[in-house]
Amino acid sequence: MKALFNDVVIAEADETVIVEGNHYFPPESLNLEFFSETPAYTTTCAWKGLASYYDVEVDGERAEAVAWTYKDPSERASNIKDHVAFYPKVRIEGGSKRGFFSRN
């Protein structure tokens, strides 16, 4: 699986975890040079917990709060701890839907 922004690969993994239709990339798959934390912006999911956000910048093009992660997720979402998912401004390509996880 690849995550691309501005036609540049910002994350690449052999396997992602899919939750609610979003591919969660493992932390080691990120090209961190393109990411910066957005500490002032968080959201809360009733069953996953507190989400932290990242801005992504490639070749001068910036997308604010386009990626999110759960640094301390609930027990039910523990399999996505520190994994990163993306809003549609980031294109996801390739691979299969391996590692599917349902909240039910």
C-alpha positions as CSV (number, residue, x, y, z in Angstrom):
1,M,0.0,0.0,0.0
2,K,1.2,3.5,-0.8
3,A,0.0,6.9,0.5
4,L,0.8,9.7,-2.0
5,F,0.5,13.5,-1.7
6,N,1.5,15.8,-4.5
7,D,2.5,12.6,-6.4
8,V,5.1,11.7,-3.8
9,V,5.0,8.6,-1.7
10,I,4.7,9.7,2.0
11,A,4.0,6.2,3.4
12,E,4.5,2.7,2.1
13,A,3.6,-0.6,3.8
14,D,3.2,-4.3,2.8
15,E,0.1,-4.3,5.1
16,T,-2.3,-1.8,6.6
17,V,-5.1,-2.1,9.1
18,I,-8.5,-1.1,7.8
19,V,-10.9,0.5,10.2
20,E,-14.1,2.1,9.0
21,G,-12.8,2.1,5.5
22,N,-9.6,3.9,6.3
23,H,-6.1,2.3,5.8
24,Y,-4.0,2.8,8.9
25,F,-0.3,2.7,8.0
26,P,2.2,1.4,10.6
27,P,4.4,4.1,12.0
28,E,7.6,2.7,10.5
29,S,6.1,3.1,7.0
30,L,5.9,6.9,7.2
31,N,8.4,9.1,5.4
32,L,8.7,11.4,8.4
33,E,10.4,14.2,6.5
34,F,6.9,15.1,5.1
35,F,5.0,15.1,8.4
36,S,4.7,17.7,11.2
37,E,2.5,17.3,14.3
38,T,-0.5,19.6,14.7
39,P,-0.6,19.7,18.5
40,A,-3.5,22.3,18.7
41,Y,-5.9,20.1,16.8
42,T,-7.4,16.9,18.2
43,T,-10.7,15.0,17.9
44,T,-12.3,12.2,20.0
45,C,-13.9,9.1,18.7
46,A,-16.3,7.4,21.0
47,W,-14.7,4.0,20.6
48,K,-11.1,4.7,19.5
49,G,-10.2,7.6,21.7
50,L,-8.3,10.8,21.2
51,A,-6.9,11.4,17.7
52,S,-3.8,13.5,17.1
53,Y,-3.2,15.1,13.7
54,Y,-0.3,15.7,11.3
55,D,0.2,18.3,8.5
56,V,1.8,17.0,5.4
57,E,4.0,19.1,3.1
58,V,5.6,18.0,-0.2
59,D,7.4,20.3,-2.6
60,G,5.9,23.4,-1.0
61,E,2.3,22.1,-1.1
62,R,0.9,21.7,2.4
63,A,-2.2,19.9,3.6
64,E,-3.2,20.8,7.2
65,A,-4.4,18.1,9.6
66,V,-4.7,15.6,6.7
67,A,-3.4,12.6,8.7
68,W,-4.4,11.3,12.1
69,T,-3.2,8.7,14.7
70,Y,-4.3,7.3,18.0
71,K,-1.3,7.4,20.4
72,D,-3.2,6.0,23.3
73,P,-6.3,4.3,21.8
74,S,-9.0,2.4,23.7
75,E,-8.4,-1.3,24.2
76,R,-10.9,-2.1,21.3
77,A,-8.7,0.0,19.0
78,S,-5.3,-1.1,20.3
79,N,-4.3,-2.7,17.0
80,I,-4.1,0.8,15.4
81,K,-1.9,2.4,18.1
82,D,0.5,4.9,16.5
83,H,-0.8,3.9,13.0
84,V,-1.6,6.8,10.6
85,A,-4.7,7.2,8.4
86,F,-5.3,9.9,5.8
87,Y,-8.1,12.2,4.5
88,P,-8.8,12.0,0.8
89,K,-6.3,14.7,-0.1
90,V,-3.8,11.9,0.2
91,R,-4.2,9.2,-2.4
92,I,-4.1,5.5,-1.3
93,E,-3.0,3.0,-3.9
94,G,-2.2,-0.7,-4.3
95,G,-2.4,-3.8,-2.1
96,S,-5.2,-5.7,-0.7
97,K,-7.5,-5.2,2.3
98,R,-5.5,-7.3,4.6
99,G,-5.8,-7.0,8.4
100,F,-9.4,-5.8,8.4
101,F,-10.7,-4.8,11.8
102,S,-14.2,-4.2,12.7
103,R,-15.5,-2.4,15.8
104,N,-18.4,-4.8,16.2
